[in-house]
Amino acid sequence: MVFGVITAAGSGLRLRGENPKFEIDILGRPLVLYALEAFQRAPSVKSVILVIPPDRLAAWPVSRLREAGMEKIVAVVAGGSTRQESVRLALEEIADEGGTVVVHDGARPLVTPEMIEAVCDAARGEEAVITAVPLTDTVKEVEAGGVVRTLDREKLVSVQTPQAFSLSALREAHARARQAAFRGTDDASLVEWLGKSVKVIDGSRENIKVTYPEDLLAAIAILSERMSI
């Protein structure tokens, strides 16, 4: 069984007006619906949980999403103050003990069913799988306004979501991180912290995260091109 978790909580960034980022209108639809639709169309995914800010919970009932064609949605959960806490809260909604969970950032609307299927396929027999793309810029470590050293970018990647995990491994990672007050940068970092292996597969340069206004413009351009094909 493959469960999808899409987290749209934990980001207070507003790019247009007062709407939370996940509700920004892109070509007539809220941004988060694009990721939800990709999970809806991914054959391996059997159910999806959406995590959103607590103050928007009443506006996003499961019934609204199912009416929009997202039939795999089983729960809409109030997120925590961090992305890590939001994912942990979503995991509490999954009653099963085994299976695979695919975690995705709702601010990445350009994910496709093919990307989701690729990470699901790679997760068979693995505890954790991430998607990533090679770095193209030179990366330097800086301290007190000066360069400490130049890092070897041949060994560095830019990590994306979706990320897939053994449900038991991710639950253990979140539980132990909470006990130790460990804060990771993503779910894979929690699994790494436990000393477990994390497999890497190719991501996509189109799978951008909408963080700044120029990211939103790029997302609109890519989605418009996809719709015209």
N, C-alpha and C positions, 0 to 999 in steps of 0.2 A: 504494500500500500504506500502510495506517495502522497504526502500532505504538502500543500503550499502555504507559506506564510508571507504575506506582503505587508511590510511595515511602512506606514505613512505618518507615524507619530514621532515625536522627539525633535522635530525641526520647527522652530518658530519663524523661519525665514519667510518673508512675504516678498513676492516679486511683482505683484500687481495688486494695488489697492490693499484691502484688509483680509483677503481670503488666504487661508493656509495654503502652502504650496501644493498639496495634493488635490486641492479643489480648483486650481487655476484652469481657466478655460483654454483648451487647445483645439482649434478647429471645431468648436461647438460641443466639446465633451470635457468633463473634468480630467485632469492629467492622470489621476490614478486609474481611470477606467481602461487606459491602454495596456497597462501591466496586467490588470485583472482579465482583460480579454485574451491576452497571450496565454495565461494560465488556464483559462477556460478552454482554449483550443489545443492545449498540450495533452495528447492522449494518455500519458503516464500519470498525470495528476488526477487524483480522485476527489479531493476536497480542498477548499481554500479558506484560510482565515485572514481577515483584513484587520490590521491594527491602526487605529486613528487617535487623534487627540481626544481626551475625555469630553471636552466641551463641544465636540462635533458629533458625539455618539448618537444623539437623538435624530440628527439629520440624515444618518446613514443606516437605517434598519436593513436587515437581511432582505426583507421583501422588496425594497427599492432596487437593490442590486440584482435580484432574481428577475424582476420586471425588465431590467435592462439587458437581460440575456445571460447573466452570470450565475448559472444554475449550480455551479460547484461550490458556491459560497455557503458555508455552514455556520459561520459566526463572524460578528464584527465586535472587536474587543477594544476597550479603552486602554491606550498605551500608558507607559510610565514616563518618567522624566528623561530617560535616556533610551537610545535604540536598544541597548542590551537588555534593559528591563522590559521593554516592549516585546521583544522576542520571547523572553522568559514567560511573560503573561500569556502569550499566544500558545506556547507549548502546554500550558496548563489546561487548555481547551481540548487537547488531543487525548482521548481516552485510551487509545491503543498503546501497547507496550513496545511494539516493534514497527519496523517500516523505515521509510526514508522521508525526511523533511527537506523541502527546498525553500530557502529563505531569500527573499528579494526585496530590494529597496524600492518603495513606491515612487521615488523620485527618478527612477529610470524607466520612462515610458516607452523606450524603443526596444525593449526586450521582445524576442519573438518566440513562438512555440518551438522552433528548431533549437534555439539556444537552451531552452528549458529541457527539451528532450536530450540534448547532448550531455548536460550535467547529470541528468537522471541515469543515462546509460553508463556514464563514467563512475557513478556512485555504487554500482553493483560490486559488493565485496570490499568496499572502502568505507572508512569512518568519516572522511571529509573530502570534498572536492570543491575547488574554487575555479572561477573563470578569471583570466587575466590577459593583459596585452603588454607587449614589450614597451619599455620607455624609449622615447625618441629624443628627449632633451637631456643635456648634461645635468647631473645632479650633484650638488655640493653640500657638504655638511658645514653649517655656519654657526658661529658662537660669538656673542658680543660684537656683532657687526662685521666679523671677519671670517674668511674661509678657513676651516680646519683641515679639510681634505676633499678631494674629488672622488666620488664613489664610482665603482665600476658598473656602468649601466647595463653591461651585458649580463649581469647577474640579477638585475632588478626588473620587476614588473609592476604594472599598475593593476590593482585588484578590483574586480567588479562583482556584482551579483547578476544572476542567481548563483547561490552556493548550496550544495547538497550535503546532507549529513545523515549518518545513521541516527535515528531518533533517540536511541538509548545513549549514544555518545554525546549528542548535543545536550540532552537533559542532564547528564552527569557534569558536563562542562559548565553549564549555567548554574547548577546547584553548588558546585564547589567554588566557582568564582564568587557567588553571592556570599558564601560562608567566609571566604578569605578577603572579601571586599576588593577583588581584583577587577579592574576595568579594562576591557579589551577594545580594540579599534573596530573589530568586526567579529562575527561568530567564529570564524576560522581561528582567530587569535586565541580564543578561549580553549579550543581543542588543542592548538599548539602548546599552550601553557600547561596542559595536562601531559605533554610529552607524546601525544598521538600524532600519526602521520597525516599530512594534508596533500592530496594530489592536486596538480594544476593542469587545467586544459585551456585551450585557446578561447579567449573572449572575442568581442567584436568592437571595433572602434566606433561603430554606430551606436553602441549601447552606452550612451553618455548619461551622466547624472546631472539633472537640472539643479544647479546651485546658484548660478548667476544669470542676469538677464540675457547675456549672449548665448548661454546654454539653451535657454528657452527658444531663442530665434533659430538655433541650429536644430533643435528637436522639431519645431514647426516645419522647417524646410525638408527634413528627412521624411517626416510623416506625410507631408504633401506629395513628395515624390513617390512614396509607396502607394498612396491612394490613386495616383495617376497611371500606375502600371496596370 
